[in-house]
């Protein structure tokens, strides 16, 4: 009889604890963020820490994708609350193509796009007819062409154009074969290509440093030319004033997150916000 009473009391205590835990978590709002791969995990961990420090009762859940094309689709379909997977230029092109009703709710960082090679140590060493890999999506392809122009390997019809096309290459003195491939695989293809231009997040995912590049493009956030390549947080147009999302953006724009980006990514990402 005594044993039965003890068991009843223990069961009541456990049920009571579960009730208290459920009640405490009931006020926590979960937001799902679409991202590319895992390269930004440390950043979002810092955002979560800042939200917790502020007692905002917001829980971030990351949903990784392999390509930004699916992230905007998922955001438009409300499969995620918002995404952090692209820059202004990519969003502008994707919205124009797919007519998404999306809005920017915050800047995050600018990520360098540089030229890498396992064959050469500087652009001037490229040989006549060498193959060079660049991303196969429109906005990053255009940006990659600008990197090759900055490395003085090609000349563009309009050097200030945000998204030049291959037909805008008006000078190619070394007759480079510029091929468009999946940006995530460019580093792995380098044994077959004399060089490749790709995004820093893929460099980080591969365990390498952006400073392994044989040509780095300088990035000055005060230069309007760099604005199209600032990465952003994007949600549906009708949710752009959502106060929960605003708290997440505010936490992202904190000194703690800026310091984390600088410390962890060592130049692969540069904060594009003021603290």
C-alpha positions in Angstrom: 0.0 0.0 0.0 2.8 2.4 1.0 4.7 1.5 -2.2 1.6 2.2 -4.3 1.2 5.6 -2.6 4.8 6.5 -3.4 4.4 5.5 -7.0 1.3 7.7 -7.3 3.1 10.6 -5.7 6.1 10.2 -8.1 3.7 10.0 -11.1 2.0 13.1 -10.0 5.3 14.9 -9.6 6.4 13.8 -13.1 3.1 14.9 -14.7 3.3 18.2 -12.8 6.9 18.8 -14.1 5.8 18.0 -17.6 2.9 20.4 -17.3 5.2 23.1 -16.0 7.7 22.5 -18.8 5.0 22.6 -21.5 3.5 25.7 -20.0 6.9 27.4 -19.9 7.6 26.5 -23.6 4.1 27.5 -24.7 5.2 31.1 -24.9 8.2 30.3 -27.1 7.9 31.1 -30.8 9.8 28.9 -33.3 10.9 30.4 -36.5 12.2 28.4 -39.4 15.1 29.8 -41.4 16.0 28.6 -44.9 19.8 28.5 -45.4 22.3 27.1 -47.8 24.3 24.1 -46.5 25.9 24.5 -43.0 28.4 27.3 -43.5 26.3 29.8 -41.5 25.6 27.5 -38.5 28.0 29.4 -36.2 26.3 32.7 -37.1 22.8 31.5 -36.3 24.1 29.9 -33.1 25.3 33.4 -32.1 21.9 34.9 -33.1 20.2 32.3 -30.8 22.5 33.1 -28.0 21.7 36.8 -28.4 17.9 36.1 -28.4 18.3 34.0 -25.3 20.3 36.8 -23.6 17.5 39.2 -24.3 14.9 36.7 -23.1 13.0 37.0 -26.3 11.6 33.4 -26.1 12.3 32.8 -29.8 13.7 29.5 -31.0 15.5 29.3 -34.4 15.3 26.2 -36.5 17.5 26.0 -39.6 16.3 24.3 -42.7 19.3 23.7 -45.1 19.0 23.7 -48.9 21.6 23.0 -51.5 20.6 25.9 -53.8 19.1 29.3 -53.3 16.6 28.6 -56.1 14.7 26.3 -53.7 15.0 28.6 -50.7 13.0 31.4 -52.3 10.4 28.9 -53.5 10.1 27.4 -50.0 9.8 30.9 -48.6 7.1 32.0 -51.0 5.2 28.7 -50.2 5.6 29.4 -46.5 7.6 26.2 -45.9 10.0 28.4 -44.0 9.4 31.7 -42.2 12.2 33.5 -43.9 15.6 32.8 -45.5 19.2 34.0 -45.3 20.7 32.5 -48.5 21.3 35.1 -51.1 22.3 38.6 -52.0 20.3 41.5 -53.4 21.3 40.8 -57.0 20.2 37.2 -56.8 16.9 38.1 -55.2 16.2 40.7 -57.8 16.8 38.3 -60.6 14.8 35.5 -59.0 11.8 37.7 -58.3 11.9 39.0 -61.8 11.9 35.4 -63.2 9.4 33.8 -60.8 7.3 36.8 -59.7 7.7 36.0 -56.0 6.2 38.5 -53.5 9.2 38.7 -51.2 10.8 41.5 -49.2 14.2 42.1 -47.6 14.0 42.6 -43.8 17.7 42.9 -43.0 21.3 42.9 -44.3 23.6 40.2 -43.0 27.1 40.1 -44.5 29.1 40.3 -47.7 30.8 37.1 -48.8 33.8 37.4 -51.1 33.9 35.7 -54.4 37.4 35.0 -55.5 39.5 33.1 -58.1 41.0 29.8 -57.0 43.5 27.5 -58.7 45.6 24.4 -57.9 47.7 24.9 -61.0 48.8 28.5 -60.6 49.7 31.0 -57.9 48.7 34.1 -59.7 46.3 35.0 -62.6 49.2 36.1 -64.9 50.3 32.4 -65.1 47.2 31.3 -67.0 48.0 29.8 -70.4 46.3 30.2 -73.7 43.1 28.1 -74.0 42.9 27.3 -70.2 39.5 26.3 -68.9 38.0 28.3 -66.1 34.9 27.3 -64.1 32.3 29.9 -63.0 28.8 29.5 -61.3 26.0 28.4 -63.6 23.3 30.7 -62.0 22.8 34.1 -63.6 23.7 36.5 -60.8 26.7 34.6 -59.5 27.9 34.0 -63.1 27.9 37.7 -63.7 29.7 38.4 -60.5 32.3 35.7 -61.4 32.9 37.4 -64.8 33.6 40.6 -62.9 36.1 38.8 -60.7 37.9 37.5 -63.9 37.9 41.1 -65.2 39.3 42.4 -61.9 42.1 39.8 -62.3 42.7 41.3 -65.7 42.0 38.0 -67.5 39.1 39.3 -69.5 37.5 42.7 -70.4 33.8 43.5 -70.1 31.7 45.7 -72.3 30.4 47.6 -69.2 32.6 47.0 -66.1 29.9 48.6 -63.9 27.1 46.2 -64.9 25.8 44.2 -62.0 25.1 41.0 -63.9 27.2 40.8 -67.1 26.7 37.9 -69.5 29.2 35.8 -71.4 28.4 37.8 -74.5 29.5 40.9 -72.6 33.1 39.6 -72.6 34.8 41.8 -75.2 38.4 41.0 -74.4 39.8 37.5 -73.8 43.5 37.7 -74.8 44.3 34.2 -73.5 41.3 32.6 -75.2 40.1 31.2 -71.9 37.3 28.6 -72.1 34.9 29.9 -69.5 32.5 27.1 -68.5 29.4 27.4 -66.3 29.1 24.7 -63.6 27.5 24.0 -60.2 29.2 26.5 -57.9 29.2 24.0 -55.0 31.4 21.7 -57.0 33.9 24.1 -58.4 36.7 23.6 -55.9 36.5 19.8 -56.4 36.8 20.4 -60.2 40.0 22.4 -60.0 42.2 19.5 -61.0 40.3 19.6 -64.3 40.2 23.4 -64.6 43.1 25.8 -64.6 41.0 28.0 -62.2 37.5 28.5 -60.8 35.5 31.4 -59.3 33.1 30.5 -56.5 31.3 31.7 -53.4 33.1 31.9 -50.0 30.4 29.7 -48.3 31.4 26.8 -50.6 35.1 27.4 -49.7 34.2 27.3 -46.0 32.2 24.1 -46.4 35.2 22.5 -48.1 37.3 23.3 -45.1 39.5 25.9 -46.9 40.2 29.6 -46.4 39.1 32.4 -48.7 42.7 33.5 -48.5 43.7 30.4 -50.5 42.5 32.4 -53.5 45.1 33.4 -56.1 43.1 36.6 -56.7 41.0 38.3 -54.0 38.6 41.1 -54.8 38.7 43.9 -52.2 35.4 44.7 -50.6 34.5 48.1 -49.3 30.9 48.3 -47.9 30.9 52.0 -48.5 31.3 51.4 -52.3 27.8 51.3 -53.9 29.1 48.8 -56.4 29.2 46.2 -53.7 25.6 46.7 -52.6 24.2 44.0 -54.9 26.4 41.4 -53.3 25.4 42.1 -49.7 23.6 39.0 -48.3 20.1 39.5 -46.9 17.2 38.1 -44.8 14.1 37.6 -46.9 10.5 36.9 -46.1 7.1 37.1 -47.8 5.9 40.6 -48.5 3.0 40.4 -46.1 5.3 39.4 -43.3 7.9 42.1 -43.7 6.7 43.9 -40.6 6.3 40.8 -38.4 7.5 41.8 -34.9 9.0 38.4 -34.2 11.1 38.5 -37.3 12.1 42.0 -36.4 13.5 40.7 -33.1 15.5 38.1 -34.9 17.0 40.7 -37.2 17.8 42.9 -34.3 19.6 40.1 -32.6 21.5 39.4 -35.8 22.6 43.0 -35.9 24.2 42.8 -32.5 27.9 43.1 -31.5 27.9 39.5 -30.4 27.0 38.3 -33.9 29.3 40.7 -35.6 32.2 39.6 -33.4 31.3 35.9 -34.1 31.3 36.5 -37.9 34.7 38.3 -37.7 36.3 35.7 -35.4 35.0 32.5 -36.9 34.9 33.2 -40.6 38.2 35.1 -40.8 37.3 37.1 -43.9 35.0 34.6 -45.5 32.1 36.8 -44.3 32.2 40.5 -43.5 29.4 42.0 -41.4 27.3 44.3 -43.5 25.5 46.1 -40.6 26.4 48.6 -38.0 26.4 47.8 -34.3 
